[in-house]
Amino acid sequence: NALELSDIFGDGDSKLIAAHYGAAKNELKLKVFKGASLIKENNLVDTPTGVISLYMDNLQPRVPAIAVASGS
């Protein structure tokens, strides 16, 4: 699993981003948590090896992009 904390909505509140893989191939997920609550879940097409948030511009509010590395 890969983890990242990021203010993905530009609201000043950091969310936990988890690139998660389970035992089965269909369990590859990118999950976003606010506190202990799951607020967003997306499917991934390959096994995640890392996740990072990065800013690609200087626009306000600052909202990052999320990059997920995958493969072996």
All heavy atoms as an XYZ file, in Angstrom:
532
protein
N       0.836     -1.187      0.000
C       0.000      0.000      0.000
C       0.880      1.249      0.000
O       1.952      1.256      0.570
C      -0.914      0.006      1.211
C      -1.911     -1.120      1.184
O      -2.183     -1.694      0.154
N      -2.465     -1.441      2.329
N       0.398      2.312     -0.622
C       1.101      3.587     -0.656
C       0.190      4.652     -0.064
O      -1.008      4.669     -0.347
C       1.477      3.933     -2.087
N       0.742      5.539      0.764
C      -0.046      6.548      1.465
C       0.488      7.949      1.207
O       1.690      8.138      1.037
C      -0.022      6.283      2.976
C      -0.526      4.922      3.443
C      -0.274      4.758      4.929
C      -1.992      4.752      3.124
N      -0.427      8.932      1.226
C      -0.064     10.343      1.042
C      -1.111     11.186      1.768
O      -2.303     10.855      1.751
C      -0.047     10.696     -0.448
C       0.200     12.134     -0.767
C       1.659     12.548     -0.668
O       2.522     11.694     -0.391
O       1.929     13.723     -0.855
N      -0.685     12.266      2.407
C      -1.598     13.263      2.966
C      -1.588     14.467      2.049
O      -0.514     14.952      1.678
C      -1.164     13.684      4.369
C      -1.513     12.741      5.500
C      -0.885     13.236      6.805
C      -3.004     12.607      5.668
N      -2.771     14.960      1.676
C      -2.835     16.090      0.748
C      -4.150     16.840      0.899
O      -5.187     16.249      1.208
C      -2.703     15.577     -0.692
O      -2.716     16.641     -1.597
N      -4.092     18.148      0.651
C      -5.279     19.008      0.636
C      -5.857     18.972     -0.784
O      -5.710     19.913     -1.552
C      -4.886     20.422      1.047
C      -6.057     21.386      1.046
O      -7.216     20.933      0.971
O      -5.804     22.597      1.104
N      -6.498     17.876     -1.142
C      -6.902     17.647     -2.534
C      -8.066     18.507     -3.003
O      -8.296     18.619     -4.193
C      -7.219     16.161     -2.804
C      -8.355     15.676     -1.922
C      -5.985     15.317     -2.613
C      -8.833     14.292     -2.267
N      -8.804     19.118     -2.086
C      -9.928     19.975     -2.469
C      -9.610     21.453     -2.315
O     -10.446     22.298     -2.595
C     -11.181     19.617     -1.677
C     -11.652     18.202     -1.898
C     -11.776     17.325     -0.842
C     -11.953     17.745     -3.164
C     -12.205     16.019     -1.043
C     -12.378     16.445     -3.381
C     -12.502     15.581     -2.310
N      -8.406     21.802     -1.823
C      -8.027     23.193     -1.635
C      -8.806     23.879     -0.535
O      -8.958     25.094     -0.544
N      -9.303     23.109      0.434
C     -10.110     23.669      1.520
C      -9.348     23.785      2.842
O      -9.931     24.101      3.868
C     -11.375     22.831      1.721
C     -11.086     21.375      2.065
O      -9.898     21.000      2.184
O     -12.052     20.602      2.211
N      -8.034     23.517      2.815
C      -7.222     23.602      4.024
C      -7.276     22.372      4.899
O      -6.679     22.348      5.968
N      -7.988     21.328      4.468
C      -8.131     20.097      5.249
C      -7.440     18.951      4.509
O      -7.864     18.572      3.418
C      -9.616     19.797      5.443
C      -9.869     18.613      6.358
O      -8.977     18.276      7.164
O     -10.965     18.028      6.273
N      -6.389     18.415      5.098
C      -5.670     17.311      4.455
C      -6.475     16.021      4.516
O      -7.136     15.736      5.516
C      -4.315     17.089      5.133
O      -3.471     18.172      4.884
N      -6.431     15.273      3.438
C      -7.097     13.975      3.343
C      -6.027     12.900      3.193
O      -4.952     13.141      2.652
C      -8.021     13.907      2.127
C      -8.971     15.061      1.945
C     -10.003     15.169      3.027
C     -11.039     16.233      2.765
N     -10.592     17.597      2.833
N      -6.325     11.699      3.672
C      -5.430     10.560      3.503
C      -5.759      9.882      2.185
O      -6.916      9.522      1.931
C      -5.589      9.564      4.650
C      -4.764      8.287      4.529
C      -3.272      8.600      4.606
C      -5.154      7.294      5.604
N      -4.750      9.727      1.330
C      -4.907      9.052      0.046
C      -4.173      7.728      0.136
O      -2.985      7.691      0.480
C      -4.325      9.905     -1.094
C      -5.009     11.273     -1.114
C      -4.461      9.195     -2.428
C      -4.258     12.300     -1.897
N      -4.871      6.645     -0.148
C      -4.282      5.311     -0.053
C      -4.430      4.592     -1.386
O      -5.539      4.412     -1.874
C      -4.967      4.503      1.049
N      -3.304      4.207     -1.978
C      -3.315      3.336     -3.155
C      -3.256      1.927     -2.591
O      -2.237      1.509     -2.038
C      -2.135      3.638     -4.063
N      -4.349      1.215     -2.689
C      -4.545     -0.049     -1.974
C      -4.658     -1.220     -2.947
O      -5.286     -1.101     -3.993
C      -5.830      0.047     -1.143
C      -6.241     -1.223     -0.494
N      -5.609     -1.724      0.612
C      -7.214     -2.102     -0.801
C      -6.183     -2.864      0.962
N      -7.164     -3.116      0.121
N      -4.047     -2.314     -2.592
C      -4.239     -3.540     -3.363
C      -4.557     -4.672     -2.405
O      -3.982     -4.792     -1.335
C      -3.020     -3.872     -4.221
C      -1.710     -3.947     -3.478
C      -1.258     -5.146     -2.945
C      -0.932     -2.819     -3.306
C      -0.060     -5.208     -2.260
C       0.258     -2.873     -2.625
C       0.701     -4.067     -2.098
O       1.883     -4.125     -1.411
N      -5.532     -5.472     -2.792
C      -5.945     -6.607     -1.984
C      -5.410     -7.901     -2.569
O      -4.502     -7.900     -3.401
N      -5.985     -9.000     -2.144
C      -5.534    -10.322     -2.584
C      -5.927    -10.605     -4.037
O      -5.217    -11.303     -4.751
C      -6.109    -11.388     -1.672
N      -7.041    -10.049     -4.491
C      -7.517    -10.306     -5.854
C      -7.209     -9.116     -6.770
O      -7.064     -7.988     -6.316
C      -9.026    -10.560     -5.842
N      -7.091     -9.374     -8.055
C      -6.776     -8.339     -9.044
C      -7.837     -7.241     -9.077
O      -7.531     -6.089     -9.331
C      -6.638     -8.991    -10.420
C      -6.213     -8.061    -11.519
C      -4.767     -7.640    -11.375
C      -4.319     -6.861    -12.596
N      -2.999     -6.300    -12.452
N      -9.084     -7.570     -8.796
C     -10.159     -6.574     -8.846
C     -10.220     -5.709     -7.586
O     -11.109     -4.888     -7.456
C     -11.508     -7.246     -9.081
C     -11.887     -8.187     -7.962
O     -11.069     -8.540     -7.125
N     -13.132     -8.614     -7.954
N      -9.287     -5.870     -6.668
C      -9.265     -5.094     -5.434
C      -8.256     -3.952     -5.483
O      -7.845     -3.443     -4.451
C      -8.977     -6.002     -4.241
C     -10.057     -7.028     -4.002
C      -9.738     -7.952     -2.837
O      -8.879     -7.604     -2.010
O     -10.353     -9.011     -2.765
N      -7.844     -3.518     -6.661
C      -6.906     -2.407     -6.806
C      -7.694     -1.104     -6.730
O      -8.502     -0.812     -7.605
C      -6.154     -2.507     -8.130
C      -5.382     -3.803     -8.366
C      -4.825     -3.831     -9.781
C      -4.278     -3.956     -7.353
N      -7.466     -0.309     -5.689
C      -8.278      0.890     -5.451
C      -7.410      2.070     -5.042
O      -6.385      1.911     -4.389
C      -9.285      0.640     -4.318
C     -10.232     -0.522     -4.531
C     -11.305     -0.177     -5.504
C     -12.301     -1.340     -5.601
N     -13.338     -1.062     -6.551
N      -7.855      3.268     -5.407
C      -7.327      4.515     -4.881
C      -8.421      5.046     -3.962
O      -9.536      5.336     -4.410
C      -7.032      5.510     -5.998
C      -6.422      6.831     -5.547
C      -5.035      6.610     -4.968
C      -6.348      7.807     -6.707
N      -8.119      5.145     -2.675
C      -9.123      5.535     -1.688
C      -8.730      6.854     -1.041
O      -7.554      7.103     -0.784
C      -9.248      4.458     -0.613
C      -9.713      3.120     -1.162
C      -9.839      2.088     -0.072
C     -10.335      0.766     -0.640
N     -10.578     -0.214      0.424
N      -9.736      7.695     -0.756
C      -9.528      8.973     -0.084
C     -10.350      8.964      1.198
O     -11.543      8.681      1.178
C      -9.947     10.157     -0.981
C      -9.751     11.470     -0.248
C      -9.176     10.144     -2.285
N      -9.679      9.285      2.314
C     -10.328      9.286      3.622
C     -10.295     10.667      4.239
O      -9.303     11.381      4.135
C      -9.598      8.328      4.581
C      -9.664      6.885      4.185
C      -8.706      6.337      3.356
C     -10.679      6.078      4.659
C      -8.756      5.003      2.991
C     -10.742      4.744      4.307
C      -9.779      4.209      3.468
N     -11.390     11.031      4.890
C     -11.446     12.212      5.748
C     -11.678     11.677      7.148
O     -12.755     11.144      7.438
C     -12.575     13.151      5.336
C     -12.647     14.386      6.202
C     -13.729     15.329      5.735
C     -13.737     16.569      6.616
N     -14.757     17.516      6.175
N     -10.663     11.776      7.981
C     -10.731     11.115      9.283
C     -10.760      9.614      9.049
O      -9.971      9.076      8.281
N     -11.708      8.932      9.678
C     -11.847      7.484      9.492
C     -12.876      7.130      8.415
O     -13.114      5.958      8.153
C     -12.252      6.836     10.816
N     -13.467      8.139      7.769
C     -14.523      7.903      6.783
C     -13.975      7.880      5.362
O     -13.221      8.771      4.962
C     -15.585      8.997      6.869
O     -16.152      9.047      8.148
N     -14.379      6.884      4.601
C     -14.044      6.785      3.182
C     -14.939      7.756      2.416
O     -16.165      7.673      2.498
C     -14.268      5.361      2.679
C     -14.019      5.100      1.198
C     -12.538      5.261      0.873
C     -14.493      3.708      0.823
N     -14.328      8.718      1.678
C     -15.142      9.698      0.950
C     -15.071      9.522     -0.555
O     -15.921     10.043     -1.275
C     -14.782     11.146      1.335
C     -13.328     11.467      1.020
C     -15.106     11.415      2.782
C     -12.970     12.928      1.185
N     -14.086      8.792     -1.065
C     -13.956      8.591     -2.509
C     -13.171      7.317     -2.758
O     -12.252      6.993     -2.030
C     -13.236      9.792     -3.148
C     -13.146      9.779     -4.631
C     -14.476     10.106     -5.260
C     -14.320     10.176     -6.773
N     -15.560     10.169     -7.459
N     -13.550      6.596     -3.812
C     -12.859      5.362     -4.175
C     -12.866      5.230     -5.692
O     -13.903      5.405     -6.322
C     -13.568      4.172     -3.529
C     -12.903      2.855     -3.763
C     -13.614      1.729     -3.032
O     -14.686      1.299     -3.511
O     -13.109      1.315     -1.987
N     -11.688      4.977     -6.262
C     -11.553      4.783     -7.701
C     -10.802      3.485     -7.969
O      -9.910      3.113     -7.204
C     -10.766      5.943     -8.336
C     -11.512      7.237     -8.260
O     -11.494      7.900     -7.241
N     -12.182      7.592     -9.320
N     -11.121      2.835     -9.074
C     -10.412      1.628     -9.473
C      -9.066      1.980    -10.084
O      -8.918      3.006    -10.744
C     -11.230      0.833    -10.497
C     -12.484      0.265     -9.907
O     -12.516     -0.120     -8.747
N     -13.536      0.215    -10.690
N      -8.084      1.112     -9.880
C      -6.773      1.230    -10.509
C      -6.608      0.075    -11.481
O      -7.151     -1.012    -11.270
C      -5.660      1.193     -9.454
C      -5.653      2.326     -8.437
C      -4.611      2.076     -7.361
C      -5.387      3.659     -9.128
N      -5.851      0.277    -12.553
C      -5.704     -0.753    -13.580
C      -4.491     -1.656    -13.360
O      -4.390     -2.705    -13.981
C      -5.630     -0.138    -14.995
C      -6.936      0.547    -15.334
C      -4.475      0.822    -15.121
N      -3.567     -1.246    -12.476
C      -2.377     -2.057    -12.219
C      -2.000     -1.908    -10.751
O      -2.476     -1.006    -10.062
C      -1.226     -1.604    -13.123
C      -0.148     -2.659    -13.303
O      -0.270     -3.752    -12.709
O       0.813     -2.392    -14.039
N      -1.130     -2.771    -10.262
C      -0.710     -2.769     -8.867
C       0.018     -1.466     -8.523
O       1.023     -1.135     -9.156
C       0.219     -3.963     -8.594
O      -0.446     -5.158     -8.977
C       0.589     -4.042     -7.130
N      -0.472     -0.707     -7.532
C       0.173      0.558     -7.172
C       1.485      0.318     -6.419
O       1.585     -0.576     -5.586
C      -0.855      1.236     -6.271
C      -1.638      0.123     -5.683
C      -1.673     -0.965     -6.726
N       2.494      1.140     -6.740
C       3.775      1.059     -6.036
C       4.087      2.354     -5.296
O       4.985      2.377     -4.458
C       4.925      0.747     -7.009
O       4.954      1.746     -8.021
C       4.733     -0.615     -7.637
N       3.367      3.424     -5.589
C       3.571      4.692     -4.904
C       2.509      5.691     -5.283
O       1.843      5.552     -6.302
N       2.334      6.699     -4.425
C       1.373      7.773     -4.700
C       1.971      9.083     -4.178
O       2.670      9.097     -3.164
C      -0.010      7.472     -4.068
C       0.056      7.400     -2.562
C      -1.048      8.483     -4.500
N       1.729     10.166     -4.911
C       2.231     11.484     -4.518
C       1.255     12.549     -5.010
O       0.574     12.357     -6.019
C       3.646     11.730     -5.093
C       4.272     12.986     -4.502
C       3.618     11.805     -6.606
C       5.738     13.146     -4.819
N       1.180     13.649     -4.266
C       0.397     14.797     -4.727
C       1.378     15.885     -5.144
O       2.423     16.060     -4.525
C      -0.540     15.300     -3.631
O       0.185     15.790     -2.532
N       1.045     16.599     -6.231
C       1.927     17.643     -6.732
C       1.114     18.767     -7.334
O       0.015     18.559     -7.840
C       2.899     17.075     -7.768
C       2.258     16.397     -8.982
C       2.818     16.997    -10.232
C       2.517     14.916     -8.923
N       1.669     19.977     -7.253
C       1.017     21.153     -7.825
C       1.591     21.409     -9.211
O       2.793     21.470     -9.386
C       1.221     22.369     -6.927
C       0.527     22.219     -5.601
C       1.231     21.828     -4.479
C      -0.833     22.439     -5.489
C       0.593     21.673     -3.263
C      -1.486     22.293     -4.281
C      -0.765     21.905     -3.166
O      -1.407     21.747     -1.972
N       0.723     21.558    -10.202
C       1.156     21.750    -11.579
C       1.012     23.202    -12.029
O       1.398     23.534    -13.144
C       0.364     20.817    -12.498
C       0.593     19.375    -12.135
S      -0.228     18.083    -13.116
C      -1.208     18.849    -14.285
N       0.444     24.074    -11.183
C       0.280     25.485    -11.529
C       0.224     26.309    -10.248
O       0.330     25.767     -9.149
C      -0.974     25.701    -12.374
C      -2.227     25.186    -11.707
O      -2.348     25.301    -10.472
O      -3.103     24.657    -12.420
N       0.054     27.609    -10.382
C      -0.023     28.518     -9.235
C      -1.403     29.129     -9.073
O      -1.556     30.160     -8.427
C       1.019     29.633     -9.368
C       2.419     29.111     -9.170
O       2.657     28.253     -8.331
N       3.353     29.611     -9.952
N      -2.419     28.534     -9.672
C      -3.779     29.063     -9.572
C      -4.314     28.925     -8.151
O      -3.909     28.042     -7.408
C      -4.697     28.335    -10.547
C      -4.335     28.452    -12.035
C      -5.273     27.603    -12.869
C      -4.375     29.895    -12.486
N      -5.240     29.808     -7.796
C      -5.874     29.753     -6.489
C      -7.303     29.272     -6.645
O      -7.966     29.680     -7.582
C      -5.861     31.134     -5.832
C      -4.478     31.634     -5.513
C      -3.768     30.801     -4.467
O      -4.402     30.264     -3.558
N      -2.467     30.673     -4.600
N      -7.850     28.431     -5.807
C      -7.159     27.778     -4.695
C      -6.184     26.721     -5.205
O      -6.385     26.133     -6.275
C      -8.291     27.142     -3.898
C      -9.361     26.878     -4.906
C      -9.241     28.000     -5.916
N      -5.145     26.470     -4.419
C      -4.133     25.476     -4.787
C      -4.742     24.079     -4.656
O      -5.080     23.637     -3.568
C      -2.907     25.586     -3.881
C      -2.159     26.892     -3.935
C      -1.463     27.158     -5.249
N      -0.630     26.109     -5.742
C       0.681     26.034     -5.596
N       1.327     26.957     -4.930
N       1.357     25.030     -6.111
N      -4.921     23.402     -5.756
C      -5.475     22.046     -5.781
C      -4.461     21.146     -6.482
O      -4.118     21.385     -7.643
C      -6.838     22.008     -6.512
C      -7.374     20.597     -6.558
C      -7.831     22.935     -5.833
N      -3.976     20.112     -5.799
C      -2.933     19.274     -6.388
C      -3.498     18.207     -7.328
O      -4.666     17.840     -7.255
C      -2.296     18.610     -5.169
C      -3.427     18.492     -4.199
C      -4.264     19.728     -4.411
N      -2.608     17.712     -8.172
C      -2.886     16.505     -8.952
C      -2.372     15.322     -8.133
O      -1.460     15.464     -7.320
C      -2.154     16.571    -10.291
N      -2.955     14.167     -8.345
C      -2.523     12.957     -7.658
C      -1.906     12.028     -8.691
O      -2.536     11.708     -9.696
C      -3.706     12.233     -6.970
C      -4.446     13.188     -6.018
C      -3.236     10.982     -6.247
C      -3.596     13.753     -4.915
N      -0.663     11.606     -8.453
C       0.031     10.683     -9.360
C       0.199      9.343     -8.657
O       0.602      9.295     -7.485
C       1.392     11.248     -9.746
N      -0.132      8.278     -9.364
C       0.013      6.924     -8.825
C       0.993      6.158     -9.719
O       0.761      6.029    -10.918
C      -1.338      6.179     -8.780
C      -1.168      4.775     -8.237
C      -2.351      6.961     -7.953
N       2.070      5.673     -9.120
C       3.014      4.822     -9.841
C       2.515      3.386     -9.752
O       1.948      2.976     -8.748
C       4.409      4.935     -9.227
N       2.711      2.638    -10.834
C       2.243      1.245    -10.832
C       3.189      0.362    -11.640
O       4.041      0.850    -12.359
C       0.822      1.155    -11.408
O       0.822      1.561    -12.747
N       2.994     -0.926    -11.492
C       3.806     -1.896    -12.209
C       4.877     -2.495    -11.308
O       4.923     -2.267    -10.119
N       5.745     -3.270    -11.924
C       6.785     -3.922    -11.134
C       8.166     -3.470    -11.548
O       8.358     -2.743    -12.466
C       6.695     -5.425    -11.279
O       6.683     -5.787    -12.641
